[in-house]
């Protein structure tokens, strides 16, 4: 179970480090490289849907924090700060709740 939580942390870190550095600017609407977008869609998003969206989406927004609308452009607004908060809460074992 611990690996199930640590793996997404590693993936989020990977995405943060490669979001802008991996590819030169392009007209693509996604700030992620193609590889990072694949990892996000295949690993991170399913984890968030399974463990986070039920408390942090458009139907319920606990602690005023919505994850379902959180972007992947770490240079835009507070996006990087929000992802760091997610990363920290997962790493400290605060989220997802123990009952999951």
Secondary structure, DSSP 8 states (H G I E B T S, - for coil): -HHHHHHHHHHHHHHHHHTTTSS---S-S-SS-HHHHHHIIIIIHHHHHHHTTTTBSSS-BGGG--STT--S-TTSTTHHHHHHHHHHHHHTT-SS-TT-
